[in-house]
Amino acid sequence: MSATKQLPRGSEEGSPEQRQRRLQQEAEATDWGGLLRAYLESHRASLVDSLRRLVHQPFGSFLTCLVMGIALSLPMGLSLLLDNVERLGGSWQRAAQISVFLKLEVAEVEGQALREQIAGMDDVLQADWIGREEALAQLQEHSGLGDALKDLPENPLPAVVLVTPQEIDKAALEALRERLAALPGVEQAQLDLLWVERLGAILQLGDRFVFGLAVVLVLALLLVIGNTIRLHIENRRAEIEVIKLVGGTDGYVRRPFLYAGAFYGVGAGVLAWGLLEYGLGWLNQSVVSLAGLYGSDFALAGVPAEDGLSLLVGAVLLGWVGAWLAVARHLRQLEPQ
């Protein structure tokens, strides 16, 4: 007789309730795994099918992407040109500099200390020092009165601190000017507010024009992608009706068209990026030649990588949204009879 005592069968497998619960959990885990695999396989099949249909119509797909790419490149191109114009001017903040004229009796050491104090203000970006001798030399060089100014018994020009503000705002600039004028040793703080207003108006006009153009072209893109997806739906009307007849859900029917819209967006984004790079490069040749005539080495900057990636992501989202709107509108009309 064996010395080893066998455990009862019930103690190995647990009570009937425990076995039933364990079997139920295993069945649920298997069901969830199967559902996940089926869901991923459905997405993969829809993606491959959408890409295959676009590849089988290369000319039509390319024209759709080209139209979308041109529409996307226009507002982005204008925005990049505005950025380059701003860079050409050095900076818009420098155009709104405040000239702080010091009193003649202020020594250079005191003036430098005042410049350090001004540079430490929160709303000041930069403060540059121009001494009396440097101011006189600049006046002799640019006024054409060099010989006459040399005969002066003493230098009549004061030292100047050129203050570059952090932002261009009429009220903030006027408040900063008043603060600077109240500092000890300051004779006058001068600001051309009319130029600041004109500059602000130009910037606002450019921003609004680019924003308005972008809104109009985005609506046009949604119409283009919507009309394209509508044609795809009409070509597959019979197939969609059969799918819905055998129990296919709206999400299953919608999925390949959403992928098609995203693929159109990818193609449009890549073409828009390429058009911008080529257009800026082509225009840069004339810009470099013109800048060279003025002794400048200015050249147009290309498309920054972050802007290009934003353009690509935005194009994909537009394609996806346009396809979703088109399918949502026409799917209700495709109920099986």
QUIMO-V966149 format. One record per backbone hydrogen bond with DSSP energy under -0.5 kcal/mol. NH is the residue of the N-H (numbers start at 1). CO is the residue of the C=O. E is the energy in kcal/mol with one decimal. If there is no record, write none. Layout:
NH CO E
NH CO E
//
This chain:
6 4 -0.6
12 8 -1.2
13 9 -1.8
14 10 -1.5
19 15 -2.5
20 16 -2.3
21 17 -2.2
22 18 -2.5
23 19 -2.4
24 20 -2.0
25 21 -2.3
26 22 -2.3
27 23 -2.2
28 24 -2.5
29 25 -2.6
30 26 -2.3
31 27 -2.4
32 28 -2.8
33 29 -2.4
34 30 -2.4
35 31 -2.8
36 32 -2.5
37 33 -2.4
38 34 -2.5
39 35 -2.5
40 36 -2.6
41 37 -2.3
42 38 -2.1
43 39 -2.0
44 40 -2.5
45 41 -2.6
46 42 -2.3
47 43 -2.6
48 44 -2.6
49 45 -2.4
50 46 -2.4
51 47 -2.4
52 48 -2.3
53 49 -2.1
54 50 -1.9
55 51 -2.2
56 52 -1.8
57 54 -0.9
58 55 -0.6
61 57 -2.3
62 58 -2.5
63 59 -2.3
64 60 -2.1
65 61 -2.4
66 62 -2.5
67 63 -2.6
68 64 -2.2
69 65 -2.6
70 66 -2.6
71 67 -2.0
72 68 -2.2
73 69 -2.2
74 70 -1.3
75 71 -0.7
76 72 -1.1
77 73 -2.7
78 74 -2.3
79 75 -2.2
80 76 -2.2
81 77 -2.2
82 78 -2.2
83 79 -1.9
84 80 -2.1
85 81 -2.4
86 82 -2.3
87 83 -2.1
88 84 -2.2
89 85 -1.7
90 87 -1.4
91 89 -1.5
95 91 -0.9
96 92 -0.6
96 93 -1.2
97 94 -1.3
98 163 -2.5
99 97 -0.5
99 190 -2.3
100 98 -0.7
100 161 -2.4
101 99 -0.7
101 188 -3.1
102 100 -0.5
102 159 -2.7
103 185 -2.4
106 103 -1.6
111 107 -2.4
112 108 -2.7
113 109 -1.9
114 110 -2.2
115 111 -2.3
116 112 -2.1
117 113 -2.0
118 114 -2.5
119 115 -2.7
120 116 -1.2
121 118 -1.6
124 121 -1.2
125 164 -2.8
126 164 -1.6
128 162 -2.5
130 160 -2.7
135 131 -2.4
136 132 -2.1
137 133 -2.3
138 134 -2.3
139 135 -2.1
140 136 -2.4
141 137 -1.9
142 138 -2.3
143 139 -2.1
144 140 -0.6
149 145 -2.5
150 146 -1.3
151 147 -0.7
151 148 -0.7
152 149 -1.1
156 154 -0.5
160 130 -2.8
161 100 -2.2
162 128 -2.5
162 160 -0.5
163 98 -2.8
163 161 -0.7
164 126 -3.4
164 162 -0.5
165 163 -0.6
166 123 -1.7
169 167 -0.9
173 169 -3.1
174 170 -2.3
175 171 -2.2
176 172 -2.3
177 173 -2.5
178 174 -2.1
179 175 -1.9
180 176 -2.4
181 177 -2.5
182 178 -1.2
183 180 -1.3
186 183 -1.6
187 101 -2.8
187 185 -0.5
188 101 -1.7
190 99 -3.0
193 191 -1.5
196 192 -1.6
197 193 -2.6
198 194 -2.3
199 195 -2.7
200 196 -2.8
201 197 -2.3
202 198 -2.3
203 199 -2.5
204 200 -2.6
205 201 -2.5
206 202 -2.5
207 203 -2.6
208 204 -2.6
209 205 -2.4
210 206 -2.3
211 207 -2.6
212 208 -3.0
213 209 -2.6
214 210 -2.3
215 211 -2.4
216 212 -2.3
217 213 -2.5
218 214 -2.2
219 215 -2.1
220 216 -2.1
221 217 -2.4
222 218 -2.3
223 219 -1.9
224 220 -2.4
225 221 -2.9
226 222 -2.2
227 223 -2.6
228 224 -2.2
229 225 -2.5
230 226 -2.1
231 227 -1.8
232 228 -1.8
233 229 -2.5
234 230 -2.4
235 231 -2.1
236 232 -1.1
237 234 -1.2
240 236 -2.5
241 237 -2.4
242 238 -2.0
243 239 -2.2
244 240 -2.5
245 241 -1.8
246 242 -1.8
247 244 -0.9
248 243 -3.0
253 249 -1.9
254 250 -2.7
255 251 -1.7
256 252 -0.6
257 254 -0.5
258 254 -1.8
259 255 -2.0
260 256 -1.9
261 257 -2.4
262 258 -2.1
263 259 -2.4
264 260 -2.3
265 261 -2.0
266 262 -2.3
267 263 -2.4
268 264 -2.6
269 265 -2.7
270 266 -2.3
271 267 -2.3
272 268 -2.7
273 269 -2.3
274 270 -2.4
275 271 -2.8
276 272 -2.3
277 273 -2.3
278 274 -2.6
279 275 -3.0
280 276 -2.6
281 277 -2.0
282 278 -2.7
283 279 -2.5
284 280 -1.9
285 281 -0.9
286 282 -0.6
287 283 -1.9
288 284 -2.8
289 285 -1.7
290 286 -2.4
291 287 -2.7
292 288 -2.1
293 289 -1.1
294 290 -0.7
294 291 -0.8
295 292 -1.4
296 291 -2.8
304 302 -0.6
308 304 -2.5
309 305 -2.5
310 306 -2.1
311 307 -2.3
312 308 -2.1
313 309 -2.7
314 310 -2.6
315 311 -2.1
316 312 -2.1
317 313 -2.3
318 314 -2.4
319 315 -2.4
320 316 -2.4
321 317 -2.9
322 318 -2.8
323 319 -2.1
324 320 -2.4
325 321 -2.6
326 322 -2.1
327 323 -2.7
328 324 -2.6
329 325 -1.7
330 326 -1.9
331 327 -2.4
332 328 -0.5
333 330 -0.8
334 331 -1.4
335 332 -0.6
//
